Amino acid sequence: MTLHAWLRQDHELVPGTEIFRSERRFAMEAYSASHGQLLLRSNPVDDEHETTIDLLFKPVEAIKIRDGYAGLVIRCATPGEAAQIMASLPGVHPGRGDRVFMLESQGRSDYVISMAFGWHEGILPRVQGSFFNSPDAYLPRWPTGPLSGVSAWFNVASPQDLVDALSSDDHQQARRDRFRFVFVLMTDVGDENRPEISGAGVFLTRADAEEAQSLLAPKVAFCWIETLPVVI
């Protein structure tokens, strides 16, 4: 199987053709309302698979999926299948370029209606949410979720989780897929022609950061607070 692909052109998505097959288990990992992104994942299994497989549909118009798949085949719907599914969804108005993808497993069929589909298989870094969400060149910060855009923040850690992570040495191999925001006080001690920017301190609450800012403000050219995620 090709390790990664992104399919959206007509010659890549011929009606009736199989485009993905795996005997591994898959389940929904995330959905983002931004750009209608649906992510299915097969996680590594000890002594069987060491790789992660991410499947992404984007942008999604409608879906009918199960909570999990033991083996999965994805193919482009035939014209008849597509017409039947579309007719059963009177409130759905597919845009130009939308396609019906059939998800087949254990003799049952589901579907996703979207414009494009792709997959990526490999060793997923512990601090990366998915293969389809990485730092942006214009905003080079750690992505806090598996997909970009609007998030439900289900992976926000509790204060106690942060305390446990800071006090434990037994998490070297754990996935870092949760986070908690901290508040970083930044300062500029230069002038308008030659700024000298550096971090002055990290605070667990905005109130503490603002108090520290009030103490530093008279001593520097400029200071401000940035909100950054601590990976847990």
Backbone hydrogen bonds, N-H to C=O, Kabsch-Sander energy under -0.5 kcal/mol:
donor,donor_aa,acceptor,acceptor_aa,energy
5,A,119,W,-2.3
7,L,117,F,-3.2
12,E,9,Q,-1.2
13,L,9,Q,-1.1
13,L,10,D,-0.6
16,G,76,C,-1.4
17,T,14,V,-2.1
19,I,74,I,-2.7
20,F,74,I,-1.8
22,S,72,L,-2.1
26,F,69,Y,-2.4
27,A,41,R,-1.8
29,E,39,L,-3.1
30,A,39,L,-1.6
32,S,37,Q,-2.4
35,H,33,A,-0.6
36,G,33,A,-1.1
37,Q,32,S,-2.0
37,Q,34,S,-0.5
38,L,57,F,-2.3
39,L,30,A,-2.9
40,L,38,L,-0.5
40,L,55,L,-2.6
41,R,27,A,-2.9
42,S,53,I,-2.3
43,N,41,R,-0.5
45,V,49,H,-1.9
48,E,45,V,-2.2
49,H,45,V,-2.4
52,T,122,G,-3.1
53,I,42,S,-2.2
54,D,52,T,-0.5
54,D,120,H,-2.7
55,L,40,L,-3.1
56,L,118,G,-2.9
57,F,38,L,-2.3
58,K,116,A,-2.0
60,V,36,G,-2.2
61,E,113,I,-3.6
62,A,113,I,-1.1
64,K,111,Y,-2.6
69,Y,26,F,-2.9
71,G,24,R,-1.7
71,G,69,Y,-1.0
72,L,22,S,-3.1
73,V,104,E,-2.3
74,I,20,F,-2.8
75,R,102,M,-1.9
76,C,17,T,-2.6
77,A,100,V,-2.7
82,A,78,T,-2.8
83,A,79,P,-2.3
84,Q,80,G,-2.1
85,I,81,E,-2.4
86,M,82,A,-2.6
87,A,83,A,-2.1
88,S,84,Q,-1.0
88,S,85,I,-0.6
89,L,86,M,-1.4
92,V,89,L,-1.7
98,D,95,G,-2.0
99,R,114,S,-2.9
101,F,99,R,-0.6
101,F,112,V,-3.1
102,M,75,R,-3.2
102,M,100,V,-0.5
103,L,110,D,-2.3
104,E,73,V,-3.1
104,E,102,M,-0.6
105,S,108,R,-2.3
108,R,105,S,-1.8
110,D,103,L,-2.8
111,Y,64,K,-1.8
112,V,101,F,-2.1
113,I,62,A,-3.2
114,S,99,R,-2.0
114,S,112,V,-0.7
115,M,59,P,-1.0
116,A,58,K,-1.2
117,F,7,L,-2.1
118,G,56,L,-2.2
119,W,5,A,-1.7
120,H,54,D,-2.0
121,E,3,L,-3.3
122,G,52,T,-2.0
124,L,122,G,-0.9
128,Q,125,P,-1.8
130,S,133,N,-0.6
133,N,130,S,-1.1
136,D,139,L,-1.0
139,L,136,D,-0.9
141,R,139,L,-2.7
156,V,153,W,-1.3
157,A,179,F,-3.4
162,L,158,S,-1.8
163,V,159,P,-2.2
164,D,160,Q,-2.8
165,A,161,D,-2.3
166,L,162,L,-2.2
167,S,163,V,-1.6
168,S,164,D,-0.8
174,A,171,H,-0.7
176,R,126,R,-2.8
177,D,175,R,-0.8
179,F,155,N,-1.8
180,R,230,V,-1.5
182,V,228,L,-3.0
183,F,203,F,-3.1
184,V,182,V,-0.6
184,V,226,E,-3.3
185,L,183,F,-0.6
185,L,201,G,-2.8
186,M,184,V,-0.7
186,M,224,W,-3.2
187,T,198,S,-2.9
188,D,222,F,-2.8
189,V,196,E,-2.1
191,D,194,R,-1.1
194,R,191,D,-0.5
198,S,187,T,-2.2
200,A,185,L,-3.6
201,G,185,L,-1.0
203,F,183,F,-2.7
209,A,205,T,-1.8
210,E,206,R,-2.8
211,E,207,A,-1.9
212,A,208,D,-2.3
213,Q,209,A,-2.2
214,S,210,E,-2.0
215,L,211,E,-1.2
216,L,212,A,-2.0
217,A,213,Q,-2.5
219,K,216,L,-2.1
220,V,216,L,-0.9
220,V,217,A,-0.7
221,A,188,D,-1.3
222,F,188,D,-1.5
224,W,186,M,-2.0
226,E,184,V,-2.9
228,L,182,V,-2.2
228,L,226,E,-0.6
230,V,180,R,-2.6
231,V,229,P,-0.6
232,I,178,R,-3.0
